[in-house]
Amino acid sequence: MRLSVQIVIKNEYGEFRGEKVTTNLEQYSNILTLSKTFYSGGFEMTMEDGTFIVIPPDVIKKSILLIEKEEIKI
């Protein structure tokens, strides 16, 4: 099964949508495992418009992490 996955970070500065990636179930599971350490430091990602963003640890601690997924129908 193929999935389209997008990381979304919400905080007092707005909503930041990461670039959509295509994964399989194993890779998606790895993303979920890595997300458990989200609040332990800063965070970097490429946004959907290609902009690269670095979020410092103090802002991450006040943020909400969403991992949106959608099954890709063939």
CHARMM-style PDB file with segment names, atoms N, HN, CA, C and O in Angstrom:
ATOM      1  N   MET     1       0.849  -1.178   0.000  1.00  0.00      PROA
ATOM      2  CA  MET     1       0.000   0.000   0.000  1.00  0.00      PROA
ATOM      3  C   MET     1       0.890   1.235   0.000  1.00  0.00      PROA
ATOM      4  O   MET     1       1.863   1.302   0.750  1.00  0.00      PROA
ATOM      5  N   ARG     2       0.563   2.202  -0.829  1.00  0.00      PROA
ATOM      6  HN  ARG     2      -0.228   2.148  -1.439  1.00  0.00      PROA
ATOM      7  CA  ARG     2       1.288   3.464  -0.902  1.00  0.00      PROA
ATOM      8  C   ARG     2       0.474   4.541  -0.194  1.00  0.00      PROA
ATOM      9  O   ARG     2      -0.753   4.583  -0.287  1.00  0.00      PROA
ATOM     10  N   LEU     3       1.192   5.411   0.517  1.00  0.00      PROA
ATOM     11  HN  LEU     3       2.188   5.376   0.593  1.00  0.00      PROA
ATOM     12  CA  LEU     3       0.550   6.479   1.277  1.00  0.00      PROA
ATOM     13  C   LEU     3       1.175   7.818   0.920  1.00  0.00      PROA
ATOM     14  O   LEU     3       2.373   7.900   0.649  1.00  0.00      PROA
ATOM     15  N   SER     4       0.368   8.857   0.921  1.00  0.00      PROA
ATOM     16  HN  SER     4      -0.605   8.791   1.142  1.00  0.00      PROA
ATOM     17  CA  SER     4       0.852  10.227   0.831  1.00  0.00      PROA
ATOM     18  C   SER     4       0.848  10.763   2.262  1.00  0.00      PROA
ATOM     19  O   SER     4      -0.182  10.738   2.936  1.00  0.00      PROA
ATOM     20  N   VAL     5       2.003  11.248   2.724  1.00  0.00      PROA
ATOM     21  HN  VAL     5       2.840  11.268   2.176  1.00  0.00      PROA
ATOM     22  CA  VAL     5       2.148  11.685   4.117  1.00  0.00      PROA
ATOM     23  C   VAL     5       2.619  13.136   4.125  1.00  0.00      PROA
ATOM     24  O   VAL     5       3.481  13.533   3.341  1.00  0.00      PROA
ATOM     25  N   GLN     6       2.028  13.922   5.034  1.00  0.00      PROA
ATOM     26  HN  GLN     6       1.328  13.600   5.671  1.00  0.00      PROA
ATOM     27  CA  GLN     6       2.425  15.319   5.175  1.00  0.00      PROA
ATOM     28  C   GLN     6       2.504  15.666   6.659  1.00  0.00      PROA
ATOM     29  O   GLN     6       1.581  15.390   7.425  1.00  0.00      PROA
ATOM     30  N   ILE     7       3.617  16.274   7.048  1.00  0.00      PROA
ATOM     31  HN  ILE     7       4.367  16.498   6.425  1.00  0.00      PROA
ATOM     32  CA  ILE     7       3.790  16.740   8.429  1.00  0.00      PROA
ATOM     33  C   ILE     7       3.268  18.165   8.515  1.00  0.00      PROA
ATOM     34  O   ILE     7       3.568  19.007   7.669  1.00  0.00      PROA
ATOM     35  N   VAL     8       2.478  18.420   9.556  1.00  0.00      PROA
ATOM     36  HN  VAL     8       2.234  17.737  10.244  1.00  0.00      PROA
ATOM     37  CA  VAL     8       1.922  19.756   9.791  1.00  0.00      PROA
ATOM     38  C   VAL     8       2.278  20.154  11.220  1.00  0.00      PROA
ATOM     39  O   VAL     8       2.061  19.386  12.157  1.00  0.00      PROA
ATOM     40  N   ILE     9       2.821  21.346  11.381  1.00  0.00      PROA
ATOM     41  HN  ILE     9       2.997  21.970  10.620  1.00  0.00      PROA
ATOM     42  CA  ILE     9       3.150  21.879  12.705  1.00  0.00      PROA
ATOM     43  C   ILE     9       2.313  23.126  12.930  1.00  0.00      PROA
ATOM     44  O   ILE     9       2.312  24.055  12.122  1.00  0.00      PROA
ATOM     45  N   LYS    10       1.600  23.124  14.053  1.00  0.00      PROA
ATOM     46  HN  LYS    10       1.601  22.370  14.710  1.00  0.00      PROA
ATOM     47  CA  LYS    10       0.769  24.282  14.417  1.00  0.00      PROA
ATOM     48  C   LYS    10       1.310  24.878  15.718  1.00  0.00      PROA
ATOM     49  O   LYS    10       1.617  24.164  16.672  1.00  0.00      PROA
ATOM     50  N   ASN    11       1.417  26.208  15.724  1.00  0.00      PROA
ATOM     51  HN  ASN    11       1.167  26.789  14.949  1.00  0.00      PROA
ATOM     52  CA  ASN    11       1.830  26.894  16.945  1.00  0.00      PROA
ATOM     53  C   ASN    11       1.354  28.350  16.893  1.00  0.00      PROA
ATOM     54  O   ASN    11       0.580  28.722  16.011  1.00  0.00      PROA
ATOM     55  N   GLU    12       1.814  29.158  17.828  1.00  0.00      PROA
ATOM     56  HN  GLU    12       2.443  28.856  18.544  1.00  0.00      PROA
ATOM     57  CA  GLU    12       1.360  30.547  17.915  1.00  0.00      PROA
ATOM     58  C   GLU    12       1.758  31.379  16.696  1.00  0.00      PROA
ATOM     59  O   GLU    12       1.221  32.468  16.496  1.00  0.00      PROA
ATOM     60  N   TYR    13       2.684  30.887  15.885  1.00  0.00      PROA
ATOM     61  HN  TYR    13       3.121  30.002  16.048  1.00  0.00      PROA
ATOM     62  CA  TYR    13       3.138  31.617  14.702  1.00  0.00      PROA
ATOM     63  C   TYR    13       2.400  31.209  13.436  1.00  0.00      PROA
ATOM     64  O   TYR    13       2.576  31.824  12.384  1.00  0.00      PROA
ATOM     65  N   GLY    14       1.577  30.179  13.537  1.00  0.00      PROA
ATOM     66  HN  GLY    14       1.434  29.680  14.391  1.00  0.00      PROA
ATOM     67  CA  GLY    14       0.804  29.754  12.374  1.00  0.00      PROA
ATOM     68  C   GLY    14       0.853  28.258  12.151  1.00  0.00      PROA
ATOM     69  O   GLY    14       1.168  27.483  13.054  1.00  0.00      PROA
ATOM     70  N   GLU    15       0.536  27.872  10.935  1.00  0.00      PROA
ATOM     71  HN  GLU    15       0.279  28.502  10.201  1.00  0.00      PROA
ATOM     72  CA  GLU    15       0.518  26.468  10.546  1.00  0.00      PROA
ATOM     73  C   GLU    15       1.569  26.271   9.461  1.00  0.00      PROA
ATOM     74  O   GLU    15       1.606  27.016   8.482  1.00  0.00      PROA
ATOM     75  N   PHE    16       2.413  25.274   9.636  1.00  0.00      PROA
ATOM     76  HN  PHE    16       2.382  24.669  10.431  1.00  0.00      PROA
ATOM     77  CA  PHE    16       3.506  25.008   8.722  1.00  0.00      PROA
ATOM     78  C   PHE    16       3.326  23.608   8.149  1.00  0.00      PROA
ATOM     79  O   PHE    16       3.371  22.617   8.878  1.00  0.00      PROA
ATOM     80  N   ARG    17       3.122  23.536   6.827  1.00  0.00      PROA
ATOM     81  HN  ARG    17       3.086  24.340   6.234  1.00  0.00      PROA
ATOM     82  CA  ARG    17       2.830  22.274   6.148  1.00  0.00      PROA
ATOM     83  C   ARG    17       4.063  21.804   5.391  1.00  0.00      PROA
ATOM     84  O   ARG    17       4.577  22.496   4.513  1.00  0.00      PROA
ATOM     85  N   GLY    18       4.520  20.618   5.750  1.00  0.00      PROA
ATOM     86  HN  GLY    18       4.102  20.057   6.464  1.00  0.00      PROA
ATOM     87  CA  GLY    18       5.685  20.040   5.092  1.00  0.00      PROA
ATOM     88  C   GLY    18       5.360  19.530   3.699  1.00  0.00      PROA
ATOM     89  O   GLY    18       4.198  19.383   3.321  1.00  0.00      PROA
ATOM     90  N   GLU    19       6.410  19.269   2.953  1.00  0.00      PROA
ATOM     91  HN  GLU    19       7.354  19.389   3.259  1.00  0.00      PROA
ATOM     92  CA  GLU    19       6.282  18.716   1.609  1.00  0.00      PROA
ATOM     93  C   GLU    19       5.664  17.316   1.707  1.00  0.00      PROA
ATOM     94  O   GLU    19       6.072  16.526   2.558  1.00  0.00      PROA
ATOM     95  N   LYS    20       4.703  17.005   0.862  1.00  0.00      PROA
ATOM     96  HN  LYS    20       4.372  17.647   0.171  1.00  0.00      PROA
ATOM     97  CA  LYS    20       4.095  15.678   0.853  1.00  0.00      PROA
ATOM     98  C   LYS    20       5.109  14.673   0.325  1.00  0.00      PROA
ATOM     99  O   LYS    20       5.834  14.937  -0.634  1.00  0.00      PROA
ATOM    100  N   VAL    21       5.141  13.517   0.974  1.00  0.00      PROA
ATOM    101  HN  VAL    21       4.552  13.303   1.753  1.00  0.00      PROA
ATOM    102  CA  VAL    21       6.017  12.439   0.528  1.00  0.00      PROA
ATOM    103  C   VAL    21       5.191  11.173   0.338  1.00  0.00      PROA
ATOM    104  O   VAL    21       4.162  10.983   0.987  1.00  0.00      PROA
ATOM    105  N   THR    22       5.655  10.317  -0.558  1.00  0.00      PROA
ATOM    106  HN  THR    22       6.490  10.471  -1.085  1.00  0.00      PROA
ATOM    107  CA  THR    22       5.006   9.036  -0.791  1.00  0.00      PROA
ATOM    108  C   THR    22       5.790   7.963  -0.054  1.00  0.00      PROA
ATOM    109  O   THR    22       7.005   7.850  -0.214  1.00  0.00      PROA
ATOM    110  N   THR    23       5.086   7.172   0.758  1.00  0.00      PROA
ATOM    111  HN  THR    23       4.099   7.264   0.889  1.00  0.00      PROA
ATOM    112  CA  THR    23       5.732   6.150   1.569  1.00  0.00      PROA
ATOM    113  C   THR    23       4.958   4.839   1.484  1.00  0.00      PROA
ATOM    114  O   THR    23       3.868   4.771   0.918  1.00  0.00      PROA
ATOM    115  N   ASN    24       5.554   3.806   2.062  1.00  0.00      PROA
ATOM    116  HN  ASN    24       6.441   3.861   2.522  1.00  0.00      PROA
ATOM    117  CA  ASN    24       4.824   2.561   2.271  1.00  0.00      PROA
ATOM    118  C   ASN    24       4.494   2.467   3.762  1.00  0.00      PROA
ATOM    119  O   ASN    24       4.848   3.363   4.527  1.00  0.00      PROA
ATOM    120  N   LEU    25       3.830   1.409   4.176  1.00  0.00      PROA
ATOM    121  HN  LEU    25       3.542   0.680   3.554  1.00  0.00      PROA
ATOM    122  CA  LEU    25       3.407   1.292   5.581  1.00  0.00      PROA
ATOM    123  C   LEU    25       4.593   1.234   6.543  1.00  0.00      PROA
ATOM    124  O   LEU    25       4.529   1.794   7.637  1.00  0.00      PROA
ATOM    125  N   GLU    26       5.666   0.566   6.147  1.00  0.00      PROA
ATOM    126  HN  GLU    26       5.718   0.111   5.258  1.00  0.00      PROA
ATOM    127  CA  GLU    26       6.842   0.465   7.015  1.00  0.00      PROA
ATOM    128  C   GLU    26       7.476   1.837   7.228  1.00  0.00      PROA
ATOM    129  O   GLU    26       7.839   2.188   8.350  1.00  0.00      PROA
ATOM    130  N   GLN    27       7.608   2.605   6.163  1.00  0.00      PROA
ATOM    131  HN  GLN    27       7.313   2.320   5.251  1.00  0.00      PROA
ATOM    132  CA  GLN    27       8.175   3.947   6.276  1.00  0.00      PROA
ATOM    133  C   GLN    27       7.270   4.852   7.108  1.00  0.00      PROA
ATOM    134  O   GLN    27       7.756   5.663   7.896  1.00  0.00      PROA
ATOM    135  N   TYR    28       5.971   4.715   6.937  1.00  0.00      PROA
ATOM    136  HN  TYR    28       5.576   4.056   6.297  1.00  0.00      PROA
ATOM    137  CA  TYR    28       5.019   5.497   7.736  1.00  0.00      PROA
ATOM    138  C   TYR    28       5.165   5.162   9.215  1.00  0.00      PROA
ATOM    139  O   TYR    28       5.142   6.048  10.070  1.00  0.00      PROA
ATOM    140  N   SER    29       5.315   3.886   9.502  1.00  0.00      PROA
ATOM    141  HN  SER    29       5.334   3.167   8.807  1.00  0.00      PROA
ATOM    142  CA  SER    29       5.510   3.446  10.888  1.00  0.00      PROA
ATOM    143  C   SER    29       6.791   4.058  11.464  1.00  0.00      PROA
ATOM    144  O   SER    29       6.820   4.453  12.629  1.00  0.00      PROA
ATOM    145  N   ASN    30       7.844   4.135  10.653  1.00  0.00      PROA
ATOM    146  HN  ASN    30       7.821   3.814   9.707  1.00  0.00      PROA
ATOM    147  CA  ASN    30       9.093   4.760  11.108  1.00  0.00      PROA
ATOM    148  C   ASN    30       8.899   6.245  11.396  1.00  0.00      PROA
ATOM    149  O   ASN    30       9.464   6.770  12.356  1.00  0.00      PROA
ATOM    150  N   ILE    31       8.105   6.923  10.574  1.00  0.00      PROA
ATOM    151  HN  ILE    31       7.647   6.497   9.794  1.00  0.00      PROA
ATOM    152  CA  ILE    31       7.805   8.346  10.813  1.00  0.00      PROA
ATOM    153  C   ILE    31       7.096   8.510  12.156  1.00  0.00      PROA
ATOM    154  O   ILE    31       7.413   9.421  12.921  1.00  0.00      PROA
ATOM    155  N   LEU    32       6.137   7.628  12.441  1.00  0.00      PROA
ATOM    156  HN  LEU    32       5.880   6.889  11.819  1.00  0.00      PROA
ATOM    157  CA  LEU    32       5.427   7.701  13.720  1.00  0.00      PROA
ATOM    158  C   LEU    32       6.372   7.471  14.895  1.00  0.00      PROA
ATOM    159  O   LEU    32       6.258   8.135  15.925  1.00  0.00      PROA
ATOM    160  N   THR    33       7.302   6.535  14.743  1.00  0.00      PROA
ATOM    161  HN  THR    33       7.395   5.996  13.906  1.00  0.00      PROA
ATOM    162  CA  THR    33       8.276   6.264  15.800  1.00  0.00      PROA
ATOM    163  C   THR    33       9.165   7.485  16.032  1.00  0.00      PROA
ATOM    164  O   THR    33       9.408   7.870  17.176  1.00  0.00      PROA
ATOM    165  N   LEU    34       9.649   8.093  14.952  1.00  0.00      PROA
ATOM    166  HN  LEU    34       9.452   7.781  14.023  1.00  0.00      PROA
ATOM    167  CA  LEU    34      10.492   9.290  15.074  1.00  0.00      PROA
ATOM    168  C   LEU    34       9.733  10.467  15.680  1.00  0.00      PROA
ATOM    169  O   LEU    34      10.330  11.312  16.346  1.00  0.00      PROA
ATOM    170  N   SER    35       8.435  10.526  15.455  1.00  0.00      PROA
ATOM    171  HN  SER    35       7.950   9.839  14.914  1.00  0.00      PROA
ATOM    172  CA  SER    35       7.644  11.653  15.968  1.00  0.00      PROA
ATOM    173  C   SER    35       7.610  11.675  17.498  1.00  0.00      PROA
ATOM    174  O   SER    35       7.327  12.715  18.093  1.00  0.00      PROA
ATOM    175  N   LYS    36       7.889  10.560  18.124  1.00  0.00      PROA
ATOM    176  HN  LYS    36       8.118   9.716  17.641  1.00  0.00      PROA
ATOM    177  CA  LYS    36       7.861  10.493  19.592  1.00  0.00      PROA
ATOM    178  C   LYS    36       8.974  11.323  20.225  1.00  0.00      PROA
ATOM    179  O   LYS    36       8.910  11.629  21.416  1.00  0.00      PROA
ATOM    180  N   THR    37       9.988  11.690  19.451  1.00  0.00      PROA
ATOM    181  HN  THR    37      10.040  11.441  18.484  1.00  0.00      PROA
ATOM    182  CA  THR    37      11.068  12.533  19.970  1.00  0.00      PROA
ATOM    183  C   THR    37      10.931  13.981  19.503  1.00  0.00      PROA
ATOM    184  O   THR    37      11.855  14.774  19.682  1.00  0.00      PROA
ATOM    185  N   PHE    38       9.808  14.331  18.914  1.00  0.00      PROA
ATOM    186  HN  PHE    38       9.057  13.686  18.768  1.00  0.00      PROA
ATOM    187  CA  PHE    38       9.572  15.659  18.355  1.00  0.00      PROA
ATOM    188  C   PHE    38       9.849  16.770  19.361  1.00  0.00      PROA
ATOM    189  O   PHE    38      10.449  17.782  18.999  1.00  0.00      PROA
ATOM    190  N   TYR    39       9.433  16.610  20.598  1.00  0.00      PROA
ATOM    191  HN  TYR    39       8.946  15.788  20.892  1.00  0.00      PROA
ATOM    192  CA  TYR    39       9.540  17.685  21.589  1.00  0.00      PROA
ATOM    193  C   TYR    39      10.896  17.755  22.277  1.00  0.00      PROA
ATOM    194  O   TYR    39      11.084  18.587  23.164  1.00  0.00      PROA
ATOM    195  N   SER    40      11.840  16.912  21.898  1.00  0.00      PROA
ATOM    196  HN  SER    40      11.687  16.236  21.177  1.00  0.00      PROA
ATOM    197  CA  SER    40      13.125  16.871  22.584  1.00  0.00      PROA
ATOM    198  C   SER    40      14.159  17.850  22.010  1.00  0.00      PROA
ATOM    199  O   SER    40      15.273  17.932  22.526  1.00  0.00      PROA
ATOM    200  N   GLY    41      13.812  18.586  20.962  1.00  0.00      PROA
ATOM    201  HN  GLY    41      12.907  18.520  20.543  1.00  0.00      PROA
ATOM    202  CA  GLY    41      14.764  19.530  20.384  1.00  0.00      PROA
ATOM    203  C   GLY    41      14.107  20.388  19.328  1.00  0.00      PROA
ATOM    204  O   GLY    41      12.885  20.529  19.299  1.00  0.00      PROA
ATOM    205  N   GLY    42      14.919  20.959  18.462  1.00  0.00      PROA
ATOM    206  HN  GLY    42      15.913  20.844  18.486  1.00  0.00      PROA
ATOM    207  CA  GLY    42      14.410  21.750  17.358  1.00  0.00      PROA
ATOM    208  C   GLY    42      13.923  20.835  16.242  1.00  0.00      PROA
ATOM    209  O   GLY    42      13.980  19.612  16.361  1.00  0.00      PROA
ATOM    210  N   PHE    43      13.445  21.437  15.158  1.00  0.00      PROA
ATOM    211  HN  PHE    43      13.399  22.431  15.061  1.00  0.00      PROA
ATOM    212  CA  PHE    43      12.900  20.646  14.054  1.00  0.00      PROA
ATOM    213  C   PHE    43      13.163  21.375  12.745  1.00  0.00      PROA
ATOM    214  O   PHE    43      13.058  22.599  12.667  1.00  0.00      PROA
ATOM    215  N   GLU    44      13.505  20.604  11.721  1.00  0.00      PROA
ATOM    216  HN  GLU    44      13.590  19.610  11.785  1.00  0.00      PROA
ATOM    217  CA  GLU    44      13.761  21.148  10.393  1.00  0.00      PROA
ATOM    218  C   GLU    44      12.908  20.403   9.392  1.00  0.00      PROA
ATOM    219  O   GLU    44      12.703  19.197   9.532  1.00  0.00      PROA
ATOM    220  N   MET    45      12.398  21.109   8.364  1.00  0.00      PROA
ATOM    221  HN  MET    45      12.565  22.089   8.250  1.00  0.00      PROA
ATOM    222  CA  MET    45      11.665  20.431   7.300  1.00  0.00      PROA
ATOM    223  C   MET    45      11.563  21.333   6.080  1.00  0.00      PROA
ATOM    224  O   MET    45      11.667  22.557   6.167  1.00  0.00      PROA
ATOM    225  N   THR    46      11.356  20.689   4.946  1.00  0.00      PROA
ATOM    226  HN  THR    46      11.271  19.696   4.875  1.00  0.00      PROA
ATOM    227  CA  THR    46      11.063  21.399   3.710  1.00  0.00      PROA
ATOM    228  C   THR    46       9.551  21.535   3.623  1.00  0.00      PROA
ATOM    229  O   THR    46       8.818  20.551   3.723  1.00  0.00      PROA
ATOM    230  N   MET    47       9.094  22.769   3.435  1.00  0.00      PROA
ATOM    231  HN  MET    47       9.689  23.568   3.353  1.00  0.00      PROA
ATOM    232  CA  MET    47       7.661  23.020   3.383  1.00  0.00      PROA
ATOM    233  C   MET    47       7.121  22.721   1.988  1.00  0.00      PROA
ATOM    234  O   MET    47       7.896  22.534   1.051  1.00  0.00      PROA
ATOM    235  N   GLU    48       5.812  22.677   1.848  1.00  0.00      PROA
ATOM    236  HN  GLU    48       5.182  22.829   2.609  1.00  0.00      PROA
ATOM    237  CA  GLU    48       5.193  22.280   0.586  1.00  0.00      PROA
ATOM    238  C   GLU    48       5.522  23.219  -0.570  1.00  0.00      PROA
ATOM    239  O   GLU    48       5.403  22.821  -1.729  1.00  0.00      PROA
ATOM    240  N   ASP    49       5.931  24.452  -0.288  1.00  0.00      PROA
ATOM    241  HN  ASP    49       6.028  24.775   0.653  1.00  0.00      PROA
ATOM    242  CA  ASP    49       6.313  25.380  -1.363  1.00  0.00      PROA
ATOM    243  C   ASP    49       7.813  25.336  -1.662  1.00  0.00      PROA
ATOM    244  O   ASP    49       8.308  26.112  -2.478  1.00  0.00      PROA
ATOM    245  N   GLY    50       8.542  24.416  -0.992  1.00  0.00      PROA
ATOM    246  HN  GLY    50       8.139  23.785  -0.329  1.00  0.00      PROA
ATOM    247  CA  GLY    50       9.975  24.267  -1.214  1.00  0.00      PROA
ATOM    248  C   GLY    50      10.843  25.033  -0.230  1.00  0.00      PROA
ATOM    249  O   GLY    50      12.059  24.842  -0.205  1.00  0.00      PROA
ATOM    250  N   THR    51      10.242  25.897   0.581  1.00  0.00      PROA
ATOM    251  HN  THR    51       9.254  26.052   0.560  1.00  0.00      PROA
ATOM    252  CA  THR    51      10.976  26.653   1.590  1.00  0.00      PROA
ATOM    253  C   THR    51      11.455  25.705   2.679  1.00  0.00      PROA
ATOM    254  O   THR    51      10.728  24.796   3.080  1.00  0.00      PROA
ATOM    255  N   PHE    52      12.685  25.916   3.162  1.00  0.00      PROA
ATOM    256  HN  PHE    52      13.276  26.654   2.836  1.00  0.00      PROA
ATOM    257  CA  PHE    52      13.227  25.125   4.262  1.00  0.00      PROA
ATOM    258  C   PHE    52      13.039  25.911   5.547  1.00  0.00      PROA
ATOM    259  O   PHE    52      13.363  27.097   5.603  1.00  0.00      PROA
ATOM    260  N   ILE    53      12.517  25.257   6.584  1.00  0.00      PROA
ATOM    261  HN  ILE    53      12.254  24.293   6.539  1.00  0.00      PROA
ATOM    262  CA  ILE    53      12.254  25.935   7.854  1.00  0.00      PROA
ATOM    263  C   ILE    53      12.971  25.225   8.991  1.00  0.00      PROA
ATOM    264  O   ILE    53      13.034  23.996   9.036  1.00  0.00      PROA
ATOM    265  N   VAL    54      13.512  26.024   9.912  1.00  0.00      PROA
ATOM    266  HN  VAL    54      13.460  27.022   9.875  1.00  0.00      PROA
ATOM    267  CA  VAL    54      14.129  25.511  11.133  1.00  0.00      PROA
ATOM    268  C   VAL    54      13.350  26.120  12.295  1.00  0.00      PROA
ATOM    269  O   VAL    54      13.229  27.340  12.405  1.00  0.00      PROA
ATOM    270  N   ILE    55      12.826  25.255  13.158  1.00  0.00      PROA
ATOM    271  HN  ILE    55      12.925  24.264  13.069  1.00  0.00      PROA
ATOM    272  CA  ILE    55      12.041  25.721  14.301  1.00  0.00      PROA
ATOM    273  C   ILE    55      12.831  25.421  15.568  1.00  0.00      PROA
ATOM    274  O   ILE    55      13.190  24.267  15.801  1.00  0.00      PROA
ATOM    275  N   PRO    56      13.114  26.433  16.398  1.00  0.00      PROA
ATOM    276  CA  PRO    56      13.916  26.222  17.599  1.00  0.00      PROA
ATOM    277  C   PRO    56      13.158  25.431  18.680  1.00  0.00      PROA
ATOM    278  O   PRO    56      11.928  25.392  18.690  1.00  0.00      PROA
ATOM    279  N   PRO    57      13.916  24.808  19.579  1.00  0.00      PROA
ATOM    280  CA  PRO    57      13.309  23.954  20.614  1.00  0.00      PROA
ATOM    281  C   PRO    57      12.237  24.645  21.455  1.00  0.00      PROA
ATOM    282  O   PRO    57      11.233  24.017  21.792  1.00  0.00      PROA
ATOM    283  N   ASP    58      12.425  25.934  21.806  1.00  0.00      PROA
ATOM    284  HN  ASP    58      13.241  26.444  21.532  1.00  0.00      PROA
ATOM    285  CA  ASP    58      11.439  26.606  22.651  1.00  0.00      PROA
ATOM    286  C   ASP    58      10.099  26.761  21.933  1.00  0.00      PROA
ATOM    287  O   ASP    58       9.054  26.751  22.583  1.00  0.00      PROA
ATOM    288  N   VAL    59      10.110  26.903  20.616  1.00  0.00      PROA
ATOM    289  HN  VAL    59      10.959  26.911  20.088  1.00  0.00      PROA
ATOM    290  CA  VAL    59       8.864  27.004  19.849  1.00  0.00      PROA
ATOM    291  C   VAL    59       8.249  25.618  19.669  1.00  0.00      PROA
ATOM    292  O   VAL    59       7.030  25.463  19.733  1.00  0.00      PROA
ATOM    293  N   ILE    60       9.093  24.614  19.445  1.00  0.00      PROA
ATOM    294  HN  ILE    60      10.084  24.740  19.394  1.00  0.00      PROA
ATOM    295  CA  ILE    60       8.600  23.243  19.296  1.00  0.00      PROA
ATOM    296  C   ILE    60       7.840  22.804  20.544  1.00  0.00      PROA
ATOM    297  O   ILE    60       6.812  22.134  20.444  1.00  0.00      PROA
ATOM    298  N   LYS    61       8.338  23.176  21.706  1.00  0.00      PROA
ATOM    299  HN  LYS    61       9.173  23.720  21.788  1.00  0.00      PROA
ATOM    300  CA  LYS    61       7.680  22.769  22.960  1.00  0.00      PROA
ATOM    301  C   LYS    61       6.253  23.299  23.062  1.00  0.00      PROA
ATOM    302  O   LYS    61       5.444  22.749  23.810  1.00  0.00      PROA
ATOM    303  N   LYS    62       5.930  24.372  22.311  1.00  0.00      PROA
ATOM    304  HN  LYS    62       6.587  24.819  21.704  1.00  0.00      PROA
ATOM    305  CA  LYS    62       4.589  24.956  22.338  1.00  0.00      PROA
ATOM    306  C   LYS    62       3.809  24.634  21.061  1.00  0.00      PROA
ATOM    307  O   LYS    62       2.792  25.266  20.776  1.00  0.00      PROA
ATOM    308  N   SER    63       4.283  23.655  20.299  1.00  0.00      PROA
ATOM    309  HN  SER    63       5.109  23.141  20.531  1.00  0.00      PROA
ATOM    310  CA  SER    63       3.673  23.330  19.010  1.00  0.00      PROA
ATOM    311  C   SER    63       2.894  22.018  19.071  1.00  0.00      PROA
ATOM    312  O   SER    63       3.074  21.203  19.976  1.00  0.00      PROA
ATOM    313  N   ILE    64       2.035  21.845  18.091  1.00  0.00      PROA
ATOM    314  HN  ILE    64       1.889  22.508  17.356  1.00  0.00      PROA
ATOM    315  CA  ILE    64       1.296  20.598  17.906  1.00  0.00      PROA
ATOM    316  C   ILE    64       1.785  19.983  16.604  1.00  0.00      PROA
ATOM    317  O   ILE    64       1.849  20.655  15.574  1.00  0.00      PROA
ATOM    318  N   LEU    65       2.128  18.708  16.656  1.00  0.00      PROA
ATOM    319  HN  LEU    65       2.076  18.163  17.492  1.00  0.00      PROA
ATOM    320  CA  LEU    65       2.584  17.977  15.477  1.00  0.00      PROA
ATOM    321  C   LEU    65       1.447  17.111  14.960  1.00  0.00      PROA
ATOM    322  O   LEU    65       0.877  16.311  15.701  1.00  0.00      PROA
ATOM    323  N   LEU    66       1.124  17.274  13.695  1.00  0.00      PROA
ATOM    324  HN  LEU    66       1.587  17.924  13.092  1.00  0.00      PROA
ATOM    325  CA  LEU    66       0.123  16.430  13.029  1.00  0.00      PROA
ATOM    326  C   LEU    66       0.823  15.685  11.897  1.00  0.00      PROA
ATOM    327  O   LEU    66       1.657  16.250  11.191  1.00  0.00      PROA
ATOM    328  N   ILE    67       0.481  14.431  11.736  1.00  0.00      PROA
ATOM    329  HN  ILE    67      -0.197  13.972  12.310  1.00  0.00      PROA
ATOM    330  CA  ILE    67       0.986  13.652  10.616  1.00  0.00      PROA
ATOM    331  C   ILE    67      -0.230  13.184   9.839  1.00  0.00      PROA
ATOM    332  O   ILE    67      -0.945  12.274  10.257  1.00  0.00      PROA
ATOM    333  N   GLU    68      -0.448  13.823   8.703  1.00  0.00      PROA
ATOM    334  HN  GLU    68       0.133  14.562   8.363  1.00  0.00      PROA
ATOM    335  CA  GLU    68      -1.610  13.506   7.886  1.00  0.00      PROA
ATOM    336  C   GLU    68      -1.228  12.444   6.863  1.00  0.00      PROA
ATOM    337  O   GLU    68      -0.154  12.506   6.265  1.00  0.00      PROA
ATOM    338  N   LYS    69      -2.118  11.464   6.665  1.00  0.00      PROA
ATOM    339  HN  LYS    69      -2.990  11.413   7.151  1.00  0.00      PROA
ATOM    340  CA  LYS    69      -1.839  10.431   5.657  1.00  0.00      PROA
ATOM    341  C   LYS    69      -3.076  10.175   4.833  1.00  0.00      PROA
ATOM    342  O   LYS    69      -4.207  10.347   5.288  1.00  0.00      PROA
ATOM    343  N   GLU    70      -2.832   9.762   3.616  1.00  0.00      PROA
ATOM    344  HN  GLU    70      -1.913   9.622   3.246  1.00  0.00      PROA
ATOM    345  CA  GLU    70      -3.909   9.458   2.693  1.00  0.00      PROA
ATOM    346  C   GLU    70      -3.437   8.296   1.825  1.00  0.00      PROA
ATOM    347  O   GLU    70      -2.325   8.315   1.298  1.00  0.00      PROA
ATOM    348  N   GLU    71      -4.286   7.292   1.682  1.00  0.00      PROA
ATOM    349  HN  GLU    71      -5.189   7.276   2.110  1.00  0.00      PROA
ATOM    350  CA  GLU    71      -3.949   6.150   0.836  1.00  0.00      PROA
ATOM    351  C   GLU    71      -3.984   6.574  -0.629  1.00  0.00      PROA
ATOM    352  O   GLU    71      -4.915   7.244  -1.077  1.00  0.00      PROA
ATOM    353  N   ILE    72      -2.961   6.173  -1.357  1.00  0.00      PROA
ATOM    354  HN  ILE    72      -2.205   5.629  -0.993  1.00  0.00      PROA
ATOM    355  CA  ILE    72      -2.899   6.485  -2.787  1.00  0.00      PROA
ATOM    356  C   ILE    72      -3.603   5.352  -3.528  1.00  0.00      PROA
ATOM    357  O   ILE    72      -3.176   4.199  -3.474  1.00  0.00      PROA
ATOM    358  N   LYS    73      -4.671   5.693  -4.209  1.00  0.00      PROA
ATOM    359  HN  LYS    73      -5.018   6.630  -4.253  1.00  0.00      PROA
ATOM    360  CA  LYS    73      -5.423   4.705  -4.985  1.00  0.00      PROA
ATOM    361  C   LYS    73      -4.796   4.568  -6.363  1.00  0.00      PROA
ATOM    362  O   LYS    73      -4.514   5.556  -7.041  1.00  0.00      PROA
ATOM    363  N   ILE    74      -4.587   3.337  -6.752  1.00  0.00      PROA
ATOM    364  HN  ILE    74      -4.815   2.534  -6.201  1.00  0.00      PROA
ATOM    365  CA  ILE    74      -3.988   3.093  -8.080  1.00  0.00      PROA
ATOM    366  C   ILE    74      -5.050   2.661  -9.063  1.00  0.00      PROA
ATOM    367  OT1 ILE    74      -4.746   2.409 -10.229  1.00  0.00      PROA
TER     368      ILE     74
END
